[in-house]
């Protein structure tokens, strides 16, 4: 039997203890997890006012029904023309013509872009005088009936101060105005009476035109709509969204009578439409009605930029299903496992909170905790996706990683996280279109203007972060027009 010496036993025990220490060390290293919990960034966000301006053109068709013109003419053309003329007839001496002509209701039509009208007239005339028959003068006193029509046309012009300027022409055509005189024959007084009636109407024409201008008061209607379009409305309370409209310039299309029933024109009003996500509204800059400018075509496009809030809850729910439990490869030995990613808006940036753990295999240290990253919001028109880009570590997170887990500072990790922060906007845009319609419905436009505007097309103009929220700034296009019935 071989007996070990005491020194050799001691050496063996020391060796075994050393091996055990190494095993314990590596075992401890395998189960040691670095816990990274940097402080969450704080950002004192003021109520940053964001003003979005778009230019819109309101097409305001103008219609003056011919029925209104007919009514105005019937109200203001005299019902009766009467007069007395001395010595109007060459065949009579010391003669006197007395007449009274009554008109009926006139009717209007159109011809060559003119308003035409005709009105039947009838009445009586009396001639009193003497016929000179060489050797004697025979007294004459006769009555006769008068029948005919007054014709006219009316051209509507407009001056640079929005006043309608009618150009009225009138002439008379009598078909019956002959006086039979016994033993002499018939004396026609049609031309005499036509001339007298035309003179009487022309004498009244300035008064008639003044009354027509008063009845067909385009300037008053245009001024009313212009003033009413200085609007300021809060269209949403949470978040507080305001819409302001300020008319800037105005143009007019020449009168057109081609439809045969109306005098038609159009007014084009260029407006600035401002929207903002703000608690208090901006003041309106009131502008008086400018002078008229003539334009061949009136554009009826209505455009408005509308901010619609993006649901961060929806984005985070989408992220949860996309990234939870997924591996991101930092290198061949290190895997980054995502538990959860949360987005929040702070100030004008996006804060990305990443809850994670790492896996480096056996006997290698691991890490868990939270990363805070800053990014910017971006809308990719080609893919119709909302993205968070330009990711970078928050200062506290970067300091914690430098001292404890600098392997997580590799750019490849940020790149892989950024690739997953992409969100399709189809569902958000459908909801945004409905909200845009609601906002416009809440805009209290003048009662003469159809406020039930249906947004026809909608697209994302840009994306902004303000007041700790994400907003899609939408460009909504539609038509906004109204019909002005003048002279009713």
SULDADA-V308125 format. One record per pair of residues at least 6 apart in sequence whose C-alpha atoms are under 6 Angstrom apart, sorted by the first residue. I is the first residue (numbers start at 1). J is the second residue. If there is no record, write none. Layout:
i = [I:I]
j = [J:J]
This chain:
i = [26:29:29:30:30:30:30:32:33:33:34:35:35:35:36:37:37:38:38:45:47:49:50:50:51:51:52:52:53:53:54:54:54:54:55:55:56:56:56:56:57:57:57:57:58:58:58:58:59:59:59:60:60:60:60:61:61:61:62:62:62:62:62:63:63:63:63:64:64:64:64:65:66:66:68:68:70:76:79:79:80:80:81:81:82:82:83:83:84:84:85:85:86:87:87:92:92:93:93:94:95:95:96:96:97:97:98:98:99:99:100:100:101:101:102:102:102:103:103:104:106:106:107:107:108:108:109:109:110:110:113:114:114:115:115:116:116:117:117:118:118:119:119:120:121:121:121:122:122:123:123:124:124:124:125:125:126:126:127:127:128:128:129:129:130:130:130:130:131:131:144:146:146:147:147:147:148:148:148:149:150:150:151:151:152:152:153:154:154:155:155:156:156:157:157:157:158:158:160:160:161:162:163:164:171:172:174:177:177:178:178:178:179:179:180:215:216:216:228:230:230:231:231:232:232:233:233:234:234:235:235:235:235:240:240:240:241:241:242:242:243:243:244:244:245:245:246:246:247:247:248:248:249:249:250:250:251:251:251:251:251:252:252:252:252:252:253:253:253:253:253:254:255:255:256:256:257:268:300:301:302:302:302:302:303:303:304:304:305:305:306:306:307:307:307:308:308:308:309:309:310:310:316:324:324:324:325:325:325:326:326:327:327:328:328:329:330:333:334:334:335:335:336:337:337:337:338:339:339:340:340:341:341:342:342:343:343:344:344:345:345:345:346:347:347:348:348:349:350:350:350:351:351:352:352:353:353:354:354:355:355:356:356:357:357:358:358:359:372:373:373:373:374:374:375:375:375:375:376:376:377:377:378:378:379:385:385:385:386:386:387:387:388:441:445:449:455:455:456:456:457:457:458:458:459:459:460:461:461:461:462:463:463:463:464:464]
j = [363:363:365:362:363:364:365:365:366:367:367:367:368:369:369:369:370:396:397:347:467:278:276:277:275:276:274:275:273:274:272:273:304:305:271:272:270:271:302:303:269:270:301:302:268:269:300:480:268:300:481:266:267:481:482:265:266:483:264:265:266:483:484:263:264:484:485:262:263:485:486:262:261:262:487:488:108:208:102:103:101:102:100:101:99:100:98:99:97:98:96:97:96:95:96:130:131:129:130:129:128:129:127:128:126:127:125:126:124:125:123:124:122:123:121:122:123:120:121:120:118:119:117:118:116:117:115:116:116:260:257:154:155:153:154:152:153:151:152:150:151:149:150:149:147:148:149:146:147:145:146:144:145:146:143:144:142:143:141:142:140:141:139:140:137:138:139:140:137:138:179:176:177:174:175:176:173:174:175:173:171:172:170:171:169:170:169:167:168:166:167:165:166:164:165:166:164:165:291:292:291:219:219:213:198:194:190:189:190:187:188:189:186:187:186:487:486:487:446:245:246:244:245:243:244:242:243:241:242:241:242:439:442:277:278:279:276:277:275:276:274:275:273:274:272:273:271:272:270:271:270:271:269:270:268:269:267:268:292:293:294:266:267:293:294:295:265:266:294:295:296:265:264:265:263:264:263:298:479:479:477:478:479:480:476:477:475:476:474:475:473:474:471:472:473:432:471:472:470:471:470:471:342:338:339:340:337:338:339:337:338:336:337:335:336:335:413:360:359:360:358:359:358:356:357:358:356:355:356:354:355:353:354:352:353:351:352:350:351:351:468:469:468:466:468:465:466:376:374:375:376:373:374:372:373:371:372:370:371:369:370:368:369:367:368:366:367:366:394:392:393:394:391:392:388:389:390:391:388:389:387:388:386:387:386:423:424:425:422:423:421:422:421:452:451:482:477:478:477:478:476:477:475:476:474:475:474:473:474:475:473:471:472:473:470:471]
